[in-house]
Amino acid sequence: MKPPLFWYQNRSIIAAVLSPLGALYGAATAWRLRQSPTHRATVPVICIGNINAGGTGKTPTAIALAQRLIGFGQTPHIVSLGYGGSLDGPVQVDPNTHLASDVGDEPLLLTAFAPTWVSKDRAQGVKAAESAGATVILLDDGFQNPSVRKDLNIVVVDAIKGFGNGRVIPAGPLREPAKAGLARADAVLAIGPDAARGAFMPSLPLHCVRLNGRLDALPTGMPWDGLRVLAFAGIGHPEKFFATLKGLGADVVRNEALDDHQPFTDALLTRLETEAKSRRLIMVTTEKDATRLPDSFRPKVTVLPVRLSLLDWRPLDAKLALLGITSR
């Protein structure tokens, strides 16, 4: 679902009318968060979550943190809800047997970097990861889910979007009031260009550190400069993917912004392929979208991977050290 435009407008009659419903939504979230955790893991649990609904950069953050932890000699496992997948779990994702329709597209991508579990019941997923030998668990999303005790909460924010109009769903993009969410956060990671990060400066509690990051295209040897492409993406903010391609010098003749996690129907793929052939364009998409493509179609599409670059790891490393996680 594409977010409504009024979520990001400072003045909106629609948002004002819906604000009482947002207050009820926020109250329901606060009530849920007052429930005691049903499970406390024997290993550190790091939640990578958000206050906003929709994509903010959690998956690149999970990849970057998993690689950091592996570099520290840890064995991180990732536990995901598996949005868009049919399996309830807990089940360890196997890219050789599972499809995006089974476990969701993000877990399929994440499992290339660390053992990944899908579980609609997060506590059961964490237990499964512990039993399988995880020395630290990355909880992908779940900031508003109280079932598992978290040892470190990282809130990821798209610096361009910020907290939108500052209102709670359905009046705005927030799952809870920003102040309430930030009070539980140990770190806030703002992802975006320099100017956007500079403009996004929420007031943070003393215990919460500020992190800054940006998404950079991974060099693949592909000569993007001047390449005429038809780009399509079903991620939180497809426009950022198109901008990245343009930044590399690609000529984005056509872009197709899809809904986040949108399934690829035969009709949609046929239309994209037909247009690309008729206009002599190279089809390009994201790594996450590629996991949802049928095997027969994937070779026809070029994938542009992006990775999160954290500008300064030291504040986060200090938080990890408090959990006993240091470079070995």
Solvent accessible surface area in square Angstrom, and as a share of the most:
residue,aa,sasa,rsa
1,M,163,0.73
2,K,116,0.49
3,P,49,0.31
4,P,43,0.27
5,L,147,0.73
6,F,28,0.12
7,W,18,0.06
8,Y,66,0.25
9,Q,86,0.38
10,N,141,0.73
11,R,226,0.82
12,S,23,0.15
13,I,146,0.74
14,I,97,0.49
15,A,2,0.02
16,A,51,0.39
17,V,105,0.61
18,L,44,0.22
19,S,37,0.24
20,P,83,0.53
21,L,93,0.46
22,G,3,0.03
23,A,69,0.53
24,L,121,0.60
25,Y,90,0.34
26,G,7,0.07
27,A,60,0.46
28,A,54,0.42
29,T,1,0.01
30,A,46,0.36
31,W,152,0.53
32,R,96,0.35
33,L,39,0.19
34,R,169,0.62
35,Q,73,0.32
36,S,91,0.59
37,P,64,0.40
38,T,109,0.63
39,H,31,0.14
40,R,160,0.58
41,A,16,0.13
42,T,123,0.71
43,V,29,0.16
44,P,30,0.19
45,V,1,0.00
46,I,0,0.00
47,C,0,0.00
48,I,0,0.00
49,G,0,0.00
50,N,0,0.00
51,I,0,0.00
52,N,4,0.02
53,A,30,0.23
54,G,43,0.41
55,G,22,0.21
56,T,4,0.03
57,G,13,0.13
58,K,28,0.12
59,T,14,0.08
60,P,24,0.15
61,T,6,0.04
62,A,0,0.00
63,I,4,0.02
64,A,11,0.09
65,L,2,0.01
66,A,0,0.00
67,Q,90,0.40
68,R,69,0.25
69,L,0,0.00
70,I,86,0.44
71,G,61,0.58
72,F,22,0.09
73,G,38,0.37
74,Q,21,0.09
75,T,61,0.36
76,P,2,0.01
77,H,9,0.04
78,I,0,0.00
79,V,0,0.00
80,S,6,0.04
81,L,58,0.29
82,G,0,0.00
83,Y,137,0.52
84,G,57,0.55
85,G,13,0.12
86,S,81,0.53
87,L,62,0.31
88,D,96,0.50
89,G,36,0.35
90,P,59,0.37
91,V,39,0.23
92,Q,78,0.35
93,V,6,0.04
94,D,52,0.27
95,P,81,0.51
96,N,136,0.70
97,T,97,0.57
98,H,31,0.14
99,L,112,0.56
100,A,13,0.10
101,S,70,0.45
102,D,35,0.18
103,V,0,0.00
104,G,1,0.01
105,D,3,0.01
106,E,36,0.16
107,P,1,0.01
108,L,22,0.11
109,L,22,0.11
110,L,0,0.00
111,T,24,0.14
112,A,80,0.62
113,F,41,0.17
114,A,5,0.04
115,P,47,0.30
116,T,0,0.00
117,W,29,0.10
118,V,0,0.00
119,S,0,0.00
120,K,74,0.31
121,D,73,0.38
122,R,24,0.09
123,A,6,0.05
124,Q,77,0.34
125,G,0,0.00
126,V,0,0.00
127,K,79,0.33
128,A,20,0.16
129,A,0,0.00
130,E,35,0.16
131,S,103,0.67
132,A,53,0.41
133,G,42,0.41
134,A,6,0.04
135,T,53,0.31
136,V,0,0.00
137,I,0,0.00
138,L,0,0.00
139,L,1,0.01
140,D,7,0.04
141,D,25,0.13
142,G,4,0.04
143,F,4,0.01
144,Q,12,0.06
145,N,39,0.20
146,P,23,0.15
147,S,25,0.16
148,V,3,0.02
149,R,108,0.39
150,K,36,0.15
151,D,56,0.29
152,L,4,0.02
153,N,20,0.10
154,I,3,0.01
155,V,0,0.00
156,V,0,0.00
157,V,0,0.00
158,D,3,0.02
159,A,7,0.05
160,I,95,0.48
161,K,57,0.24
162,G,8,0.07
163,F,27,0.11
164,G,28,0.27
165,N,28,0.14
166,G,45,0.43
167,R,84,0.31
168,V,14,0.08
169,I,35,0.18
170,P,44,0.28
171,A,0,0.00
172,G,0,0.00
173,P,0,0.00
174,L,0,0.00
175,R,52,0.19
176,E,4,0.02
177,P,62,0.39
178,A,22,0.17
179,K,172,0.73
180,A,46,0.35
181,G,0,0.00
182,L,10,0.05
183,A,60,0.46
184,R,75,0.27
185,A,0,0.00
186,D,31,0.16
187,A,0,0.00
188,V,0,0.00
189,L,2,0.01
190,A,0,0.00
191,I,3,0.02
192,G,10,0.10
193,P,74,0.47
194,D,101,0.52
195,A,86,0.67
196,A,17,0.13
197,R,21,0.08
198,G,49,0.48
199,A,89,0.69
200,F,19,0.08
201,M,134,0.60
202,P,31,0.19
203,S,104,0.67
204,L,47,0.23
205,P,42,0.26
206,L,189,0.94
207,H,85,0.38
208,C,10,0.06
209,V,40,0.23
210,R,55,0.20
211,L,3,0.02
212,N,44,0.23
213,G,0,0.00
214,R,100,0.37
215,L,55,0.27
216,D,49,0.26
217,A,25,0.19
218,L,71,0.35
219,P,124,0.78
220,T,73,0.43
221,G,76,0.73
222,M,61,0.27
223,P,99,0.62
224,W,18,0.06
225,D,122,0.63
226,G,53,0.51
227,L,41,0.20
228,R,110,0.40
229,V,0,0.00
230,L,0,0.00
231,A,0,0.00
232,F,0,0.00
233,A,0,0.00
234,G,0,0.00
235,I,35,0.18
236,G,21,0.20
237,H,20,0.09
238,P,14,0.09
239,E,86,0.38
240,K,54,0.23
241,F,10,0.04
242,F,12,0.05
243,A,60,0.47
244,T,38,0.22
245,L,0,0.00
246,K,113,0.48
247,G,68,0.66
248,L,65,0.32
249,G,29,0.28
250,A,7,0.06
251,D,66,0.34
252,V,21,0.12
253,V,44,0.26
254,R,56,0.20
255,N,62,0.32
256,E,26,0.12
257,A,46,0.36
258,L,9,0.05
259,D,45,0.23
260,D,34,0.18
261,H,34,0.15
262,Q,53,0.24
263,P,97,0.61
264,F,24,0.10
265,T,77,0.45
266,D,115,0.60
267,A,77,0.60
268,L,16,0.08
269,L,9,0.04
270,T,82,0.48
271,R,114,0.42
272,L,0,0.00
273,E,32,0.14
274,T,80,0.47
275,E,36,0.16
276,A,4,0.03
277,K,144,0.61
278,S,86,0.55
279,R,100,0.36
280,R,213,0.78
281,L,12,0.06
282,I,72,0.37
283,M,12,0.05
284,V,0,0.00
285,T,0,0.00
286,T,12,0.07
287,E,36,0.16
288,K,20,0.08
289,D,0,0.00
290,A,10,0.08
291,T,28,0.16
292,R,33,0.12
293,L,4,0.02
294,P,53,0.34
295,D,104,0.54
296,S,92,0.60
297,F,13,0.06
298,R,88,0.32
299,P,113,0.71
300,K,98,0.42
301,V,14,0.08
302,T,33,0.19
303,V,45,0.26
304,L,3,0.01
305,P,14,0.09
306,V,39,0.22
307,R,42,0.15
308,L,17,0.08
309,S,40,0.26
310,L,18,0.09
311,L,82,0.41
312,D,53,0.27
313,W,52,0.18
314,R,179,0.65
315,P,41,0.26
316,L,6,0.03
317,D,33,0.17
318,A,58,0.45
319,K,31,0.13
320,L,0,0.00
321,A,46,0.35
322,L,144,0.71
323,L,49,0.24
324,G,60,0.57
325,I,5,0.02
326,T,74,0.43
327,S,77,0.50
328,R,201,0.73
